[in-house]
């Protein structure tokens, strides 16, 4: 099976159906362009350790679109540590009205992201070379983003800590992970309770949604943790 082949596209189409996500063939065509460029650039820079077309379809593209039902249109989204563009670019393709910012600490990865954006003809999306820690400290960006999402950061506590200053008052954070332990969740919630901004904006109120799922075909267990500021 080759990237962009009919069989590869059917894997995504049928996999999305298994995840109860509607997707049209045109969007899958765009995924194919992204995937082909990903493999091309990976020969020069470290974008992904995955080379199998099935795994690329499932682990990168199908996994990236799982949050689609939770994200409303016409909002701003920050993809923290975007790497090869996941999940930010697939989500932009799925929800074209999003205003998307992709950030990464690697200049080479940002060059790749900008190339993919050009090839796909996407507008209202930018790729910025900046560390998440530095962005979080920029007070000019306080309360800027409606949704902040990441698949890249291993520590949920660190992700929450860097995201909260940037989060709009009625916004929410989406952490995409493998298995999530109770200790991770408790640590993240404990951190939020101690954050002055969160307490001031929401009077200390927030809610959390944990969604567990298995990826189609590979059956790998994954989790989405959504933490929302409740006004």
N, C-alpha and C positions, 0 to 999 in steps of 0.2 A: 504494500500500500504506500502510495506517495502522497506527500503534502499537496493539497489542492485537488487531488483526484476525486472522482465522483464517490468512490468508496469512502475516502477520508471525510468528505463533506456530509455523507450520510451518517457517519459516526457521530458527528456533531448534531445533526438534525434529530436523529433518533435519541441521542443522549439527552438533549435538551427536553425532548418530550418526556423522557423518564423522570427528569427533574421538574416536570410540570412548568416549563418555561417555553413560551412561544417564540419562534425565531424564523425569519424568512430567509430564503436562499441567498438573497443579495448580501445580507450581513455575513453569512457563512463564506461567501466569496471574499469579503474583506478580511475575514479571519485567515483565509488561505494566503493572502498577500502578506499579512503580518507574519505568519508562520514561516513562509519561504524566506523572507528577509531575516528572520530570527536565526535560521540555520546558516544562512550565508554569512552573517556577521559573527556568529559563534566560532567560525573557523579562525577569526582574528582576535576576538575579545571574549571574555568569559561571561556570556549572557545566560546560558542554561547548560546543565549537565545532561539534560534529556535530549536524545536524538531520535528515538523511536516515534514514527508518525502517530501511532495510536496514543502513546503517552502524551505527546504534545497536544493532541486534540482534547484529551480528557483532563490531564493535570494542569494545563495552562488555560485552555479556552473554556471548557465546560465548567471547571472550577471557578474561573473568573466571573462567569455570568450568574452564579448562584445567588448573589445578593440583589439581582435585578428587581425582584418583586418588592423589596424593602425600600428602594430608592425612588423618590418622586421625581417627575420631570422638572425642568426649569430651575434647578438648584446648582450650587457650586460644590464641587467634589475635589478633595485633595487625596492623591494616591501617594502615600509616604513610603519611600524606598521602592520605586516602581520597577527598577531593574530592566527587564525585557518588555515592560509595558503592561504588566499584570498586577492587579485586575483593571487598571485605569482605561487602557485603550479598548478592550472588549466591552467594558461598561459604556464607554462613549459611543461605540458602534450600536449597542443595544438601545441606548437612550440618547439620541442625537442632541436633544435640547440641553443636556448637561454642560455646565462650564467646568472644565477639568484642568487641574494642575497636577502634573507629574513631577516628583522630585527624586533626585538620586545624588549620591556623593561622588559618583564616577562620571568624569567628563565624557569618556568613551561611550558609556551607556546613554547619556543624554544625547550625544550625536546620533546614536542609533534611533532613539525615540523620535527625534526631530525628523529623521529620514522616513520613518514609518508614517508619521503624521502627514508629511508631504505626499508620500505615495498614495495614501488613502484619501487625500483631499479633505481632511477633517478640519473644521473651523472651531473656534472657541475652545481650544485646547492648547496648552503650552507645556514644554518640558524645561525644567529649571535645574541648573547645577547648584545644589545647596545641600548641606547636611540637615537632617531633620532636627537635630539639637539646636542648630543655629537659627533655623526658621522659627522654632518654638520660642526662642528668646527675643524675636523681633516684635517689639510692642506695637509696631505699625500694623501688624497682621492679627492683632487680638480680635477674637470673635468674628473672623472672616469667613470661615467655611461651614457650609450646612452639613456636609458629610465628610468625615475623614476616615480613610480606609487603608488597610495594609495587609499584605500577605507575607511581607519580608521580615518583619521584626519578630524575633524569637520570644522576647519578653513582653507579655501583655501589660505588665505594670509600667515598663518603660514607654510603651506605645501610648498608654493612657496619659502618662505624665507629660509627654511631649505634645499630645493632641489637645488637651483641655484648654490651654491658653488660646489656641487658634480656633476653637469651636464656637460657632454662632450660638446665641442664647437658646434657640429651640432646635439646635442641631444634634447629631448623634455620631457615635464612633462605631466602626465595624472592624473587628479583629477577625481575620480569617486564619484559622490554624488547623493543625491535625487534632489529636486528642487534647482536650482541655481538662486540667485537673481542678478539683474543688479548691485547692490551695491557691492556684493562679487567680481564680475568680474572687476568692475572699481577699487576696492581697490587692487586687485592682479596686474592689469596692471600698476597702479600707482606705486606700490612697485618695479616692474621690471624696470621701467624707472629710478628709483633712485639708482638701484644697479650698482656700478662701473664695476663689472665684466661683467655684461650683456652688458653694453654700450661699453666696450672695445672690447669684443669678437665679437659683432655683429653690432657695430657702432649704437647702440640703436635700432636695428631693430628686430622685432619678430612678429610672427603671432599667432592667436588664433583660434581654431576650437571648436565650441560648438555643441555637438550632443545630442539631446533629444530623448528618446525612452521609451517605456513601456515594462515591463517584461511580457513575455508570461504567460498565465493562470491567474496571479494575477493582471495584468494591472497596477502595481505600476509605477509611473513616476520616471525616473532616468535620469541622465545627465552625460556626459563625457566632461570635459574641457581639451583640449590639447593646451599647450603653447610651441611653438617651437622657438629655437634660429635660426635666419636667418643669414647666413654668407654673 
